Amino acid sequence: MEPPYVFSKTVDHLMAVFSRIKDANGTVKADLLHEPSEVQVLGGLGDASISVLYQFMLRLKSSQDALRTVLELIDGTIESLQERTLPLQKRVTSLPDELLRRILEVGYEDYDDGDCCKFALRVSGVSRHFRRVALDSPRIWRRLDNKMSADILTLLISRSKNAGLHINFTSGHYR
């Protein structure tokens, strides 16, 4: 089976549409589908505009076909990834809280990329189960340093409870 094909003019049109959406800060409106030169012609319905409307319709149909093709590829990839991760998700979600807590604590101690709170924030966003266990695991919130904002420091101190803080001071960063 031959892979799907998308015309380069269609890609150019879609890139222009997405660029206009980006310029509009993510706001999606129907008038962003038009090329700027078409807006004036589309306002009236003279003989010249029928040709413009027809060309516009052909471009939209081509864009629709291209987006469907991409969407089908994305759907297939998502489905494949879900099938591959579902058994792992079931195993992880069935972990007892105490075992997961210990895994998070060991992972936290081994994690070192210079930003102490990244690990805790990332694992607490994995799932509801991870969040609940992470929030009940004071040891993964206890590393502080003087480069952190006051808000992050307050958050980490409150979540570390009585775990014993580890404070790192780096020269040149005084607050």
C-alpha positions in Angstrom: 0.0 0.0 0.0 1.4 3.4 -1.0 1.7 5.9 1.8 -0.6 8.9 1.6 0.5 12.0 -0.3 -0.1 15.7 0.6 0.5 18.4 -2.0 3.1 21.0 -1.1 0.6 23.8 -1.8 -1.7 22.3 0.7 1.1 22.1 3.3 1.9 25.8 2.5 -1.8 26.7 3.1 -2.0 24.8 6.4 1.3 26.4 7.5 -0.1 29.9 6.8 -3.4 29.0 8.6 -1.5 27.7 11.7 0.8 30.8 11.6 -2.3 33.1 11.6 -3.7 31.0 14.5 -0.4 31.4 16.4 -0.4 35.1 15.7 -3.9 35.2 17.2 -2.6 33.6 20.4 -4.3 30.3 19.6 -7.7 31.7 18.8 -9.3 29.8 16.0 -11.7 31.7 13.8 -13.1 31.0 10.3 -11.6 34.1 8.8 -8.1 32.7 9.6 -8.7 30.1 6.9 -8.6 32.9 4.2 -5.5 34.2 2.6 -5.3 38.0 3.4 -5.8 38.8 -0.4 -9.1 36.9 -0.5 -10.9 38.7 2.3 -11.9 41.6 0.1 -13.1 39.5 -2.8 -15.1 37.1 -0.5 -17.1 40.1 0.7 -18.9 40.5 -2.6 -20.5 38.0 -5.0 -19.5 39.2 -8.4 -18.3 37.1 -11.3 -14.6 37.3 -10.2 -15.5 36.2 -6.7 -17.1 32.9 -7.9 -13.8 31.8 -9.2 -12.1 32.8 -5.9 -14.8 31.0 -4.0 -14.2 27.8 -6.0 -10.5 28.0 -5.6 -10.9 28.6 -1.9 -13.3 25.6 -1.6 -10.7 23.4 -3.5 -8.0 24.5 -1.1 -10.1 23.8 2.0 -11.0 20.3 0.7 -7.4 19.6 0.1 -6.5 20.8 3.5 -9.3 18.8 5.0 -8.0 15.6 3.3 -4.4 16.4 4.5 -5.6 16.9 8.1 -7.6 13.7 8.0 -4.6 11.8 6.8 -2.4 13.3 9.6 -5.2 12.7 12.1 -5.5 9.0 11.1 -1.7 8.6 11.6 -1.9 10.3 15.0 -4.9 8.2 16.0 -3.0 5.0 15.0 0.1 6.0 16.9 -1.9 6.9 20.0 -3.8 3.6 19.8 -0.5 1.7 19.4 1.1 3.5 22.4 -2.0 3.0 24.5 -1.9 -0.8 23.8 1.8 -0.9 24.7 1.5 1.2 27.9 -1.8 -0.2 29.2 -0.2 -3.3 30.8 2.5 -1.1 32.4 -0.2 1.4 33.7 -2.1 -1.5 35.2 1.0 -2.8 37.0 2.0 0.7 38.3 -1.5 1.6 39.5 -1.8 -1.6 41.3 1.4 -1.0 43.4 0.7 -0.6 47.1 1.1 3.0 48.3 4.0 2.0 50.6 6.0 0.4 47.7 5.3 3.3 45.4 6.4 5.8 48.1 9.7 3.9 48.5 10.2 3.8 44.8 9.6 7.6 44.6 12.0 8.2 47.5 14.8 6.1 45.9 14.2 7.8 42.6 14.3 11.2 44.3 17.6 10.5 46.0 19.2 9.3 42.7 17.8 12.2 40.6 20.3 15.0 40.1 20.0 17.5 37.3 20.6 20.6 39.4 16.9 21.4 40.0 15.9 19.8 43.3 12.2 20.1 42.9 11.7 18.9 39.3 11.5 15.2 40.2 8.8 15.7 42.9 6.8 18.0 40.7 7.0 15.6 37.7 6.1 12.5 39.5 3.2 14.2 41.3 1.8 15.0 37.8 1.8 11.4 36.5 -1.6 10.3 37.8 -3.9 10.8 40.7 -2.4 7.8 42.4 1.1 9.1 42.0 0.0 12.6 43.2 -1.7 11.3 46.3 1.4 9.1 47.2 3.8 11.9 46.3 2.0 14.5 48.4 2.1 11.9 51.3 5.9 11.5 50.8 7.6 14.4 52.6 11.1 13.1 51.8 10.7 13.9 48.1 10.0 17.6 48.9 12.8 18.4 51.3 15.7 19.7 49.0 15.8 23.5 48.9 18.3 25.9 47.5 18.7 29.7 47.5 18.0 29.9 43.7 14.3 29.0 44.2 11.6 31.5 44.3 9.8 32.3 47.6 6.7 30.6 46.3 8.5 27.3 45.5 10.3 27.4 48.8 7.0 27.8 50.7 5.5 25.0 48.8 8.4 22.6 49.3 8.7 23.4 53.0 4.9 22.8 53.6 5.1 19.5 51.7 8.3 18.3 53.4 6.5 18.3 56.8 8.9 17.0 59.3 11.3 15.1 56.9 14.3 17.3 57.7 15.3 19.8 55.1 18.4 19.7 52.9 19.4 23.2 52.0 21.9 24.1 49.3 23.4 27.5 49.2 25.1 28.5 45.9 27.4 31.6 46.0 26.2 34.5 43.9 22.5 33.8 44.6 21.5 35.7 47.8 17.9 36.2 48.7 
